Amino acid sequence: MKTNGTPAHDNYDEFLARLDAATTNLSTRAASLDKALAAVSLLLGPYQSAVREWERRRRDVGEQLARQSWSVHTHTALGELHDVAVKMQSMLAGRTQRITEKLSVMHRRLAAIHQSLLELEASRVKLNSSRMLSQDREKLGSIFSALAGSTMAAPALADMGLLSDLREAREAVILAEALMEVKGY
């Protein structure tokens, strides 16, 4: 608070511009992440389907292997098919897991961006409120000064009680506004 009569430097525009720039940057990142999330999500379905299909093949071949009526050559061929099915199921399950983990990371990042965007908007609202309080405080100060009159022109005619009351009222307003700012209102 400046007491020498010069108005305080209003740098709210600078801070609002910084908030706007941060909002723009995060919004751009969120849009890119949304597109990437959609693309990665498209991969998940086919991999999950392939895992289920190879699991079914592995199970069917395993049931065929359990029968004792096959020749050695057929049993060997079925064993190889079973091994291939096990490997393919395992490989595709691993890829599905990695895609799921990647999607989870992307969702957390997107949630963090959205949280930051909400915080930026809240800061913008608080900053605008603070700006209005500051402007109101300045207006109130000039009104009190005008009501009190100039102390230089006619000290004998000034109402000292009025000046004191106005100073107390101004201090009370400033303290109340400061309390509201500290409390976050």
Disulfide bonds with the S-S distance in Angstrom:
none
